[in-house]
């Protein structure tokens, strides 16, 4: 049975998964890589789409909505008579070259980046960070420079996204192998409780790789839909362990061989 057929069987058939225990470790490792690839597709699509929309909306915001501004000799200048405040999808941008807003007023926004005469203030998730513009001493940054930078990011965006997705795939694969390895250790306890003494660790490792298929698919879809469940990692592991129990239970117990003597 090829690994694509195994993937389908692993969604509903503990009996079929139990028969996979005789295959080689190499094929099982390949299956884990395939599983991670398939279940990562929804999240990768969501991430790629969101990132592209972010770059596009940021570029349009800079071009069409922000006033002219520049940073020179460690000081921020903007062509405004009063603080410029804009909300972009719940994220607030403030340009305040004359320091008219107090820190408490800036902190009243949940997520905000505010540029005042001599510093940039970042507020998010209950924390506030300050970046002094003196760090840019000797450099002149204009609105046109930022627009050019966003255009260059947009042109190289496919390469950036590809690199990020590859890094993410390697990380998710490593995480999944760790999960399978830990689950296989619990599988030894399960096989002893069910008296499946003919199973070894290599067998429980192979079976664990297929036991994680259904919960991995379900939780990846929930994540792509931005549905958050409490203790999702523990819940996914618990479901995998239950499926591993059902798989091992499908394995028949070997009957002891008795020698009979014909008289």
C-alpha positions in Angstrom: 0.0 0.0 0.0 1.4 3.4 -1.0 1.7 6.2 1.6 -1.1 8.2 0.1 -3.5 5.2 0.6 -2.1 4.8 4.1 -2.9 8.5 4.8 -6.5 7.9 3.9 -6.7 4.6 5.9 -5.2 6.4 8.9 -8.2 8.7 9.0 -10.7 6.0 10.0 -9.3 2.4 10.2 -7.4 1.2 13.3 -7.3 -2.3 11.8 -5.5 -1.1 8.7 -3.1 0.9 10.7 -2.3 -2.1 12.9 -1.1 -3.9 9.7 1.4 -1.2 9.0 3.6 -2.3 11.9 5.6 -4.7 9.7 6.8 -2.0 7.2 10.3 -0.5 7.3 11.2 2.5 9.4 12.3 4.4 6.3 8.8 4.3 4.8 7.4 5.5 8.1 9.8 8.4 8.2 8.7 9.3 4.7 5.1 9.1 5.8 5.7 11.6 8.7 7.3 14.1 6.2 4.2 13.7 3.9 1.8 14.1 6.9 3.5 17.3 7.9 3.4 18.6 4.3 -0.3 17.8 3.8 -1.4 19.2 7.2 0.8 22.4 6.8 -0.8 23.4 3.5 -3.9 25.2 5.0 -1.7 27.1 7.4 0.9 28.0 4.8 -1.8 29.3 2.5 -3.3 31.4 5.3 0.2 32.7 6.3 1.2 33.5 2.7 -2.1 35.3 1.9 -2.0 37.3 5.1 1.6 38.3 4.6 0.9 39.4 1.0 -2.1 41.4 2.1 0.0 43.0 4.8 2.7 44.1 2.4 0.1 45.4 -0.1 -1.9 47.3 2.5 1.2 48.8 4.1 2.4 50.1 0.8 -1.0 51.5 -0.1 -1.3 53.1 3.3 2.1 54.8 3.0 1.4 56.1 -0.5 -2.2 57.3 -0.1 -2.8 58.1 3.5 0.3 59.2 5.4 1.6 62.8 5.2 5.1 63.6 4.1 7.6 62.9 6.8 11.3 62.3 7.3 13.9 61.5 10.0 17.0 63.7 10.0 19.8 64.1 12.6 17.9 61.9 15.1 14.7 64.0 14.9 11.3 63.2 13.3 9.6 65.7 11.1 6.1 65.5 9.5 3.9 67.8 7.5 1.1 67.9 10.0 -0.5 70.5 12.2 -1.8 68.0 14.8 -1.0 64.4 15.5 -1.8 62.1 12.6 -3.7 59.0 13.9 -4.8 56.2 11.7 -6.3 52.8 12.5 -5.4 49.9 10.2 -7.3 46.7 11.1 -7.0 47.3 14.9 -3.4 48.5 14.7 -2.9 52.3 15.3 -0.3 54.4 13.7 0.5 57.8 15.2 2.7 60.5 13.8 3.3 63.2 16.4 6.4 65.3 15.6 5.5 68.0 18.2 5.0 65.5 21.1 1.4 66.7 21.7 0.3 63.3 23.0 1.3 62.1 26.4 2.6 58.6 27.0 -0.7 57.7 28.8 -2.7 58.8 25.8 -0.5 56.6 23.5 -0.8 53.7 25.9 -4.6 53.9 25.7 -4.4 52.2 22.4 -4.1 48.4 22.5 -1.6 48.0 19.7 0.1 51.1 18.4 3.3 52.4 16.9 3.8 56.1 17.6 6.6 58.3 16.2 7.4 61.4 18.2 10.1 64.0 17.8 12.9 61.9 19.3 11.7 58.3 19.7 9.5 55.5 18.3 7.0 54.0 20.8 5.7 50.4 20.3 2.7 49.3 22.4 1.4 45.8 22.2 0.2 42.9 24.4 0.6 44.9 27.5 4.2 46.0 26.9 5.7 49.3 25.8 9.1 49.6 24.0 11.0 52.7 23.1 13.5 53.2 20.2 15.4 56.5 20.3 15.8 58.2 17.0 19.3 59.0 17.9 20.1 55.4 16.8 19.5 56.7 13.3 22.0 59.6 13.8 23.7 60.5 10.5 21.0 58.8 8.4 18.1 60.5 6.6 15.0 58.4 6.2 12.1 59.8 4.2 8.6 58.6 3.2 9.9 57.9 -0.3 12.6 55.7 1.2 10.0 53.6 3.0 7.9 53.3 -0.1 10.9 52.1 -2.1 11.7 49.6 0.6 8.2 48.2 0.6 8.3 47.9 -3.2 11.6 46.0 -3.0 10.1 43.7 -0.4 7.1 43.1 -2.7 9.3 42.2 -5.6 11.4 39.7 -3.6 8.3 38.5 -1.6 8.1 35.1 -3.3 11.7 34.3 -2.3 11.1 35.5 1.3 7.9 33.5 1.7 9.5 30.3 0.2 12.4 30.6 2.7 10.0 31.1 5.6 7.8 28.2 4.6 10.8 25.9 4.3 12.0 26.9 7.7 8.5 26.4 9.1 8.3 22.9 7.4 11.6 21.8 8.9 10.5 23.0 12.4 7.0 21.3 12.2 8.6 18.1 11.0 11.1 18.0 13.9 8.2 18.7 16.3 6.1 15.9 14.8 9.0 13.4 15.1 9.4 14.3 18.7 5.7 13.8 19.3 5.7 10.4 17.6 8.8 9.4 19.6 7.1 10.3 22.9 3.8 8.7 21.9 5.7 5.5 21.1 7.0 5.3 24.6 3.5 5.5 25.9 2.7 2.8 23.4 4.9 0.4 25.3 2.7 0.9 28.3 -0.4 0.4 26.3 0.9 -2.8 24.7 1.9 -4.2 28.1 -1.6 -3.5 29.5 -3.2 -5.2 26.5 -0.7 -8.1 26.7 0.6 -7.6 23.2 4.0 -8.8 24.2 5.1 -9.5 20.6 5.3 -5.8 19.9 8.7 -3.9 20.2 9.5 -0.2 20.4 10.0 0.0 16.6 6.5 -1.3 16.2 4.9 1.2 18.6 6.9 4.0 16.9 5.6 3.0 13.4 2.0 2.7 14.8 2.4 6.1 16.5 3.3 7.8 13.2 -0.1 6.7 11.9 -2.0 7.4 15.2 -1.2 11.1 15.0 -2.6 11.5 11.5 -6.2 12.3 12.3 -5.6 14.7 15.3 -2.8 16.4 13.3 -5.1 17.1 10.4 -8.0 18.3 12.6 -5.9 20.7 14.7 -4.1 22.0 11.6 -7.5 22.9 10.0 -8.7 24.5 13.3 -5.5 26.6 13.4 -5.9 27.6 9.8 -9.5 28.7 10.6 -8.1 30.6 13.6 -10.1 28.5 16.0 -8.3 28.2 19.3 -8.9 25.4 21.8 -7.5 25.4 25.3 -4.7 23.0 25.9 -4.7 22.0 22.2 -1.3 20.3 22.4 -2.4 18.0 25.3 -5.7 17.4 23.7 -4.1 16.4 20.4 -1.7 14.1 22.3 -4.6 12.5 24.2 -6.6 11.8 21.0 -3.4 10.3 19.5 -2.9 8.1 22.5 -6.5 6.9 22.4 -6.1 6.0 18.7 -2.9 4.2 19.4 -4.8 2.2 22.0 -7.4 1.2 19.4 -4.7 0.3 16.9 -2.8 -1.9 19.3 -6.1 -3.5 20.5 -6.6 -4.7 16.8 -3.4 -6.7 17.0 -4.2 -10.3 17.8 -2.6 -12.0 20.9 -0.4 -14.8 20.0 -1.6 -18.1 21.5 1.0 -20.1 23.3 2.2 -23.1 21.3 1.4 -26.5 23.0 3.2 -29.7 22.2 0.9 -32.8 22.2 2.3 -36.3 22.3 0.4 -39.0 20.4 0.4 -42.2 22.3 
